[in-house]
Amino acid sequence: MTTTMLRRLSRLHGRLGSVFSPVHMCARSQSSATAERKRFYQDVSISQGEGGLYEINLDRRKLKTPGGKLFTVPNEALAIAVATEWDAQRDTLKFYTMHLSTLCNTALDNPTQRDKDQMITAALKFLETDTVCYRVDEPNALVELQKNEWDPVLHWMEKRYDVKIGSSSSILGPEIPKATKDTFRQHLTSYNFWSLTGLEYVITQLKSVVLSMGMIDRHLTVEQAVLLSRLEEEYQIGFWGNVEWAHDYDMYELRARTAAGALFVHLASESSTVKRKLMQD
């Protein structure tokens, strides 16, 4: 790998947190065992093909998507990140830990056959049921916790994009002004298709546009965004207790998926290209 690209990935890794360590990425449930396969390659490399797109090579075989398409990514940074996922696999391929590869496959195969406008509409639908906008009216301790932890992020979001979102304890949630939706729609049109794929993935993990945008804009770390998305659950655990290993597993898994999605958004936005044909160690 090139030194420059490694430095870029390291900076993003540092910002997104330590969720890519093996103990975080490899935690799994028994049901994940079916998403494994014996490793069938020795070397992983990248090459630049037609149109400047980057390909992933497993020995001399070019990687393909589940839909049978040639696996290509738009820039070197993302290619290196994906190649690192494949190279990090040991004797057994654990596909459920390869979140970046999965997101690339989704962007390439586009199984739901949606365009950018449809993806933006789907993302904005989450704003109507955003986690930080729905508040409880009891018990008082949880009411105060939500106010103290969620309000600062919500206010930052409103100021950052010059919009009004609000919150409500009504079962219907707050009424999001049309002007707010229009502002976010205009902002999201600046995202390319790949970045939107990653953003939508993050939003579905956190159940929150506010927390997702806060993290993508680097106002929140992955750890902060995940904890805020689980605020009520963490409160209940603090009150009633929990099965420790199950809680840790769920937390690590959510962090890993969220971090991968955020990293994907940033890498998919990269526009740098290089002249080299092969990735070198």
C-alpha positions in Angstrom: 0.0 0.0 0.0 1.1 3.6 -0.6 2.3 5.6 2.4 0.1 8.6 1.5 -3.1 6.5 1.4 -2.2 4.6 4.6 -1.8 8.0 6.3 -5.2 9.1 5.1 -6.8 5.9 6.3 -5.0 6.2 9.6 -6.4 9.7 10.1 -9.9 8.6 9.4 -9.4 5.6 11.6 -8.3 7.9 14.5 -11.3 10.1 14.0 -13.9 7.3 13.7 -12.6 5.5 16.8 -11.0 2.2 17.6 -13.9 0.1 16.4 -11.9 -1.6 13.6 -9.8 -3.6 16.0 -10.1 -7.4 15.7 -12.1 -7.8 18.9 -14.6 -5.3 17.7 -14.9 -6.4 14.1 -14.9 -10.1 14.7 -17.5 -10.4 17.4 -20.4 -12.5 16.1 -23.3 -14.6 16.9 -23.7 -18.3 16.1 -26.1 -17.6 13.2 -23.2 -15.8 11.4 -21.4 -19.1 10.9 -23.2 -19.6 7.5 -21.6 -16.3 6.2 -18.1 -17.9 6.2 -16.0 -19.6 3.6 -12.5 -21.1 3.5 -9.9 -18.6 2.2 -9.1 -19.5 -1.4 -6.4 -16.9 -2.2 -2.9 -15.9 -1.1 -2.3 -12.3 -2.3 -4.6 -9.3 -2.5 -3.8 -6.4 -4.9 -5.5 -3.5 -6.6 -5.2 -2.4 -10.2 -6.5 0.5 -12.2 -8.7 -0.6 -15.1 -10.9 1.1 -17.7 -12.2 4.6 -17.0 -9.8 5.0 -14.1 -11.8 2.7 -11.9 -10.0 0.4 -9.4 -10.3 -3.3 -9.2 -9.6 -5.8 -6.5 -7.5 -8.9 -7.4 -7.4 -12.1 -5.4 -4.2 -13.7 -6.7 -4.8 -13.4 -10.5 -8.6 -13.4 -10.2 -10.6 -10.2 -10.4 -13.2 -9.9 -7.6 -16.8 -9.8 -8.7 -20.0 -8.8 -7.0 -22.8 -11.2 -5.9 -24.7 -10.0 -9.0 -21.8 -11.1 -11.2 -20.5 -7.6 -12.1 -16.8 -6.7 -12.0 -16.0 -5.3 -8.6 -14.8 -1.8 -9.2 -14.5 1.3 -7.0 -14.1 4.9 -7.9 -10.8 5.7 -6.2 -7.6 4.3 -4.8 -8.4 5.1 -1.1 -11.6 3.0 -1.2 -9.8 0.2 -3.1 -7.1 0.0 -0.5 -9.6 -0.1 2.3 -11.5 -2.9 0.6 -8.3 -4.8 -0.2 -7.3 -4.5 3.5 -10.6 -6.2 4.5 -9.8 -9.1 2.2 -6.2 -9.3 3.2 -7.1 -9.2 6.9 -9.1 -12.5 6.6 -7.4 -15.5 7.9 -8.1 -19.2 7.1 -11.8 -18.5 7.1 -13.5 -15.6 5.3 -15.9 -13.9 7.7 -18.1 -12.0 5.3 -20.2 -10.5 8.1 -17.1 -8.5 9.2 -16.5 -7.1 5.7 -18.8 -4.1 5.8 -17.0 -2.0 3.2 -17.1 -4.8 0.7 -20.8 -5.3 1.4 -21.5 -1.5 0.8 -19.5 -1.6 -2.4 -21.5 -4.6 -3.6 -24.8 -2.7 -2.8 -23.6 0.4 -4.7 -22.5 -1.7 -7.7 -25.5 -4.2 -7.9 -28.1 -1.7 -6.7 -30.5 -4.5 -5.9 -33.4 -2.2 -5.3 -32.7 -0.4 -8.6 -33.1 3.1 -7.0 -31.7 6.4 -8.3 -30.2 9.3 -6.2 -33.6 11.0 -5.8 -35.2 7.9 -4.4 -32.3 7.3 -2.0 -32.5 10.9 -0.7 -36.3 10.5 -0.2 -35.7 7.3 1.7 -33.1 8.9 3.9 -35.3 11.9 4.7 -38.1 9.7 5.7 -36.0 8.8 8.8 -36.1 12.5 9.8 -39.8 12.1 10.5 -39.1 9.3 13.0 -35.7 10.5 14.2 -34.5 8.9 17.5 -33.5 12.3 19.0 -36.8 13.9 18.1 -39.0 11.4 20.0 -39.0 12.1 23.7 -40.6 10.5 26.7 -42.7 12.4 29.3 -41.7 10.1 32.1 -39.8 9.1 34.2 -38.3 12.4 35.0 -34.7 11.1 35.1 -35.0 9.9 31.5 -36.7 13.1 30.4 -33.8 15.1 31.8 -31.3 12.6 30.3 -32.7 13.0 26.8 -32.9 16.8 27.2 -29.3 17.0 28.4 -27.8 14.6 25.9 -29.9 15.1 22.8 -30.7 18.8 22.8 -27.2 20.0 22.3 -26.8 17.8 19.1 -30.2 18.8 17.9 -29.5 22.5 18.4 -26.1 22.1 16.7 -27.8 20.5 13.7 -30.4 23.3 13.4 -27.7 25.9 13.6 -25.4 24.1 11.2 -28.0 23.8 8.5 -30.1 26.8 9.4 -33.2 24.7 9.9 -35.9 23.9 12.5 -36.4 20.3 13.5 -37.7 20.3 17.1 -38.7 17.4 19.3 -41.9 16.1 20.8 -43.3 13.6 23.3 -46.3 13.0 21.1 -46.7 9.6 19.5 -46.8 11.4 16.2 -43.5 13.1 16.8 -42.6 16.6 15.8 -43.9 18.1 12.5 -40.8 18.7 10.4 -41.2 21.9 8.3 -41.1 21.5 4.5 -38.4 24.1 4.4 -36.2 21.8 6.6 -36.8 18.9 4.3 -36.0 21.0 1.2 -32.7 22.2 2.8 -31.6 18.7 3.6 -32.7 17.4 0.2 -30.6 20.1 -1.5 -27.6 19.3 0.7 -27.9 15.5 0.0 -27.9 16.1 -3.8 -24.2 17.1 -3.4 -23.5 13.5 -2.4 -22.7 11.0 -5.1 -24.5 7.7 -5.4 -21.9 5.8 -3.4 -21.8 8.3 -0.6 -25.6 8.2 -0.3 -25.4 4.4 -0.1 -23.1 4.7 2.9 -25.1 7.5 4.5 -28.4 5.6 4.3 -26.6 2.6 5.8 -25.5 4.7 8.8 -28.9 6.2 9.2 -30.5 2.8 9.4 -28.0 1.8 12.0 -28.5 4.8 14.3 -32.2 5.3 13.3 -31.3 9.0 13.2 -30.6 11.5 10.5 -29.4 14.0 13.1 -26.9 11.7 14.7 -25.7 10.4 11.3 -25.1 13.9 9.9 -23.5 14.9 13.2 -21.0 12.1 12.8 -20.4 12.5 9.0 -19.8 16.2 9.7 -17.3 15.2 12.4 -19.2 16.9 15.2 -19.7 13.5 16.9 -17.4 10.5 17.1 -18.7 7.0 16.4 -18.7 6.1 20.0 -20.8 9.3 20.9 -23.2 8.8 18.0 -23.8 5.1 18.9 -24.3 5.8 22.6 -26.7 8.7 21.9 -28.7 6.4 19.6 -29.0 3.9 22.5 -29.7 6.4 25.2 -33.0 5.0 26.4 -31.7 1.5 26.2 -28.6 2.4 28.2 -30.9 4.1 30.8 -33.0 1.0 31.1 -29.9 -1.2 31.4 -28.5 1.1 34.1 -31.8 0.8 36.0 -32.6 -2.9 35.5 -29.2 -4.4 34.7 -28.2 -6.5 31.7 -26.5 -9.6 30.5 -23.0 -8.1 30.1 -21.6 -10.1 27.2 -24.8 -9.6 25.2 -24.7 -5.8 25.8 -21.0 -5.6 24.8 -21.6 -7.7 21.7 -24.5 -5.5 20.5 -22.5 -2.3 21.3 -19.4 -3.5 19.4 -21.4 -4.7 16.4 -23.3 -1.4 16.1 -20.0 0.6 16.4 -18.4 -1.5 13.8 -21.3 -1.1 11.3 -21.6 2.6 12.0 -17.9 3.3 11.7 -17.7 1.3 8.4 -20.6 3.3 7.0 -19.1 6.6 8.0 -15.7 5.6 6.6 -17.4 4.5 3.4 -19.1 7.9 3.0 -15.7 9.7 3.3 -13.8 7.3 1.1 -16.5 7.3 -1.6 -16.1 11.1 -1.7 -12.4 10.8 -2.5 -11.4 12.1 -5.9 -7.7 11.3 -5.9 -6.2 9.0 -8.5 -2.7 7.6 -9.0 -0.6 6.4 -11.9 0.4 3.1 -10.3 -1.2 -0.1 -11.5 -0.6 -2.4 -8.5 -0.9 -2.0 -4.8 2.4 -2.6 -3.1 3.1 -3.7 0.5 
